[in-house]
């Protein structure tokens, strides 16, 4: 398992606006709102990074896909299926 930025760096107080009913339900269920918020933010950052990487590498991905469409996978003649 990898260490995340939230686990390796200090926390910082931050003001956020959350749905009040959701906050009350979380409290009633014993959910740590700071931890849950941090995990959600971590997930959103990872998704944004992945989307950015795809956009930054779109030309290379398209070129690779075009090559495979035109020529099949490299060494495909050696595949057993």
N, C-alpha and C positions, 0 to 999 in steps of 0.2 A: 504494500500500500504506500502511496506517495504522500509526502508531507505537503500540506497546502500552505498558501501564504497566510491564511487566517491562523494556522496552528504554529507557524514559525515566527510571526511578527506580533508586536503588541497590538492590542485592540485600541480603537479610537472611538470616543463617544460621538454619536451621530444622531441627528434628528431625522426621523422618517414619519410619514403619515401612513397609518394602516387602518383598515376597516375596523371600526370599534367592535362590532359584533364578533368578528374573527378574533380580535385580541381577547375579548372576554371568554370565548370558547377555548382558546388556547390556554389561557390561565386556568380555566376550570379543569382542563385535561392535564395540567401540569407540564405543558410544553414550554421550554425555555425559548422565549421569543428572540433573544439575541442570537442564540445558536441556530435556530430555524431560519432567521433572516440571513445570517452569514452563509449558511448552506445554500439557500436560495440564490443569493448574490453570487456565490462561487459557481453555481450551475449556470447562471445567466452569463457570467464572464466567460466560462469555458465554451458555451454555445456561440457567443459573439466572436471569440477567437477562431473557432472552427469555421464559421461563416466567412470571416475575413480571409483566412488562409485559402479557402476554396476560391474566393473572388480574386485574390492575388495570384493564384496558380491556375486560373481558368484556362488560359491559353495552352499551357502545358498539358493539362488534363484533356482538353478537347483534341489536341494533337495526338496524344497517346490513344484516345478512344478511336480517332479516325484511322490511325495506323492499324489497330487491332481489327476494326471493321473491314479494312481493305485487305489485310494480310494474315488474319487470324493471329492467335497468340504465338509469340516466339516459342519454338521447340514443341509446338502442339502436335507434331507428328509422332512425338515420343510418349504422348499421353495414352493411358490404357483405357480411358472411357470416352 
